[in-house]
């Protein structure tokens, strides 16, 4: 329960954290503002002091996490000592570790926003495309250096890369993949091997003798 000493920033965070739990447990569309207030231990009307609607609460949760991810991608891209594969591995690790440490929040981001094509997903297309664009730049540089083959576009490769990670997270969300540190680390490798294994600039194999 909030106390008189709780600051405005702490109260706002308290409401956001409660919303994550409610959205993950009940789904965004089926829960009510009063459910969030009850979970946060605050008065119903107080929630409207900080957020105009539950839509704004979801927007805030998404943009907070998404902006952190985009900033990480851009920081990784700036590390010139890393190969394209190493950069993609760092991004994969960050996203999967985000799920490992806060599965409810990542569930909300994926299920309620990025996959909601007709509602929040469309609202946040600019933010979503910014992430894809930053990943595409990494892949484009890898293609230009000869590390990655260039028979597909960087944009499509970026969408496929992020889609592979998102599908892995979906597997955990719906209990289709085993959880635990070993599984998380294994899937990190699977994602990078699956994407980069199909992008590596490898010479064509020699034809069989006598052909």
N, C-alpha and C positions, 0 to 999 in steps of 0.2 A: 504494500500500500504506500502511495506517495506521502511524504511528510511536508510540513510547512517549509522545511529547509531545502526541498528539492528545487533546483534551478530550472529555468525554462528549457534550457538545452537538455537537461537530464529528463525532464518530463516528456519532451518531444521524443527523445530516444526510447523512453519507456513505452510510449505508444507505438512507435515503429516496431520495436522488438515484439510487442504483443501481437501486432498485426501479422508479422511473419508467421507466428505460431498458428494464428486463426486461419490465415489464408492457406497455409500448408495442410492444416487439419480438415477444414471445411470446404475449401475452394473459395475463390474470390466472389463469384457470382451468388453463391448460396449464403454467405455470411452477411451480417448486418453491422452497422456502425456500433450498435450497442454491444455486439459480441466482442468487438475490439476493446471498447471501453471497459467491459467486465474483465477481460483478460488482463488489461493493463492496471486494473484497480483504480480507475479514475471515473469521475462523473461523466455521464453521457454527453452533457453540454460542453464539458471542458475539451473534449476531443476536437470540437469545431473551433475552438480558440486557436488550435495549431494547424488544423487541416480543414479545408472546405468540404471535403467529401472523402469517402473511402477510395475513390478513383485517384485523388491526389496522394493519398497514402501509398497506393501501389506505384504510382509514378515515381514518388520519392525513393522508395525501396529499390526499384529497378535502376534508376539513374545513378544512385549512389554506388551500387555494385558495378554497373556497366562502365561508368566513368573510371573507376579504379582499374578495371580490366583493360580498357583502351589505353590508359596511361602506362600500364605495364607493358603492353604490346609495343608502344612507341619507344619506351626505354630500352626494351630488348633489341628493337631494330637499330637503335643508335649504337649498340655495342659492335663495333667493326671487327673485333677479334673473333666473333662467333660466326660459324657457318650458318647457312639457311636452315639446315636440319637442326642444328643446336638451338637456333632461335625458336623454331617451331616446337621443339621439345620443351623449352622453357615456358612457352605459352601454355602448352598442354598440361604441364606440371602445375602451373598456377591455377588453372581452371579446375582441375581435378582436386587439388588440395583445397580450393575454396569450397567445393562440395563436401570434402572430407570433414572440414572444420565447421561448416554451417549448412547442412543438407536441407533444412527447411527453407532457408533463403534462396538457395539455388533452385530448389523445386518451384518456388514461387516465380522466380525469374524466367525459368524455362516454360513451365506449364501455363502460367497466367499471362505472360507477356510475349516472349519471342515466338511462341507457337500460336498465339491468338491473332491470326492473320486479319480478321475483320474488326478487331477492337484495338487493344493496346499495342499489339505488334505493329499495326499500320501507323498508329500514332507516333511510334518511336523508330520509324524506318530510318530517319537520318542518323540516329545514334547507332542503330544496328549496322547500317552501311559504313559508318566510320570505322567500326571494328573490322569488317570485311576488307575495307580499303587498306587499312594498315597491315593486315596479314598479306594481302595481295602484293604490297610493296616489297615485303620480305621475299616472297616467292619470285617476284619479277627480278629482283637483284640476284637471286640464286640462279635463275635462268640466264641472265646476262653474263654471269661469271662462268657458265658451263657446268655448274654443280647440279642443276636440275634441267631436265629436258623441257623444251618449249613447244611441245606439240598440242598443249591445251593452254587456255588463257589463264593468267594469274588470278583473275577474278573468279573463274569457275573453280580453280584449285583452292582458293581461299574459302569459298563456300563449302566445298567438299570437306576440307580440313576441319572447319568449325562444326560442320554437320556430324562428322565422325565423333567429335568430343561430346556434342550434345546428345547423340544417340547413346553413347556410353553412360552419360549421366541419367538418361531416361531408363536405361537398363537397371541402374541402382534404385532409382525412384520407385519403379514398379516391381522390384525384387526379381528381375530377370537375370541379374548378375550377382555373384557372391560379393559380399562386402568384406572389409578388413584391409589392413595395410598391404598385404601381399597382392590382393586383387587390384587395389588402386595403383600400385607400382607396375603391375603387369599390364594393365590397360593403358597406362601412359606409353609404354613401349609399343604396344599393339597399334595405337593410333599413329604414332610417328612412323613406324615400319610400314603400316598400310598405306599411308599417304606418300611418304618419301620413297618407299620401295617402288612405287609406280611412277615416280618423278625422276629418280636417279638417272643421270646421263650414262648409260651403260652401252658398250658396243654390242652390235648384234652378234649372236653366237655363230661360230663357224658351222657351215653345213656339214652333215655327216659325210664321211669318206665315200667317194664313188658317186656322189650326187652332182 
